Amino acid sequence: MKSHAVVFTGPNQVAYQEINSPEPGPEDVVVELHHSWISNGTEGSFLRGERLSGDVAWQPGDPAPFPMVAGYQKVGRITHVGAAAPGFAIGDWVFASMSRVEGMFDNQFAGHVSPSVCDHRAVQRLPAGANPLAFSGLVLTQVGFNCGSRSPVAAGQVAVVMGDGLVGQWSGQTLAARGAKVVLVGRHEDRLARFRRFGSVVRAGADYGVPAVQALGLGPVNFLIETVGDVNVLHRYLPLMARNSHMVIAGFYKPSGDVNLQAALQTFRNYEISFDLASGATRERLDETLRWIADGRLDPLCCLSHRFPVEQAADAWRLIETKREPVLGVVLDWPASRRA
């Protein structure tokens, strides 16, 4: 079956081109895309050749992970339902994550491709009357929801979220909805401005924003969410942490040599810190995140800064990589969405 896809053909090379998708099987549905949301961080590291798969870093001697169809989140309408794909009908608005393709480095996990051949278990129906665009980044929104819901929260407890990207934004929104006093720490004034209605914001420099967070006078930090992949954040904020507090780690860490885990953890043990390592998606969390979006507890669209026709995907990536203007959430609009 012929499809069109956003293909990473080599390091920092992006093309919108025709590809082959497998013929759908009995457990598959076919989805014509309307919108797909770029995951700037994860897809960017794939584009640079830094990953082999979701949480597996490329290392010398590994094959080059190209060509590949990156991405993992999109919305559209079903155009075909397999005989063993219950619960769906042609015309349904759905969210889909992974699709299968042919001729790529990884043929099992593809995002920005239409028509998409998807196992029906990786597809979710959207609420009737909902704006499909709000759900087009559901997997990444779910990562933020995961980070923000890992730990028990009492009203008024203090949470610091390091990183003003999409995961940081949605982590902070989740914690604020659960009653925490949230401080978002980041380096981009435009991104911080998007969060102000959910909590406090701090501009970080070489000091990681620690003095500015202290100056807010909110009290000990009960939750630290680390989304930027910098282990120094954990050490810098440790003196501000309450005893029996929680650290959630969602950053992607490149290989950096051997680590003496026992020695590294001893300092945190003295504070009785609990760690959560957040990664990936589960159907249960995706379902719950979808409900939070539908009832307004999470607002993905406040993080949307740019939309591009999918044929201009290379331009979208040049913007993301060069940051020639403020950029946060980027959605690719597929031809069907422009006909609607």
Helices and strands as residue ranges (DSSP letters): E 2-10, E 13-20, E 28-37, H 40-47, E 51-53, E 56-57, E 74-81, E 93-96, E 113-114, E 116-119, G 120-122, E 123-125, G 132-135, H 138-149, E 158-162, H 166-177, E 181-186, H 189-195, E 200-203, H 210-215, E 221-226, H 232-237, G 238-240, E 241-249, H 261-269, E 274-277, H 283-294, G 300-303, E 304-309, G 310-312, H 313-322, E 329-333, H 335-339
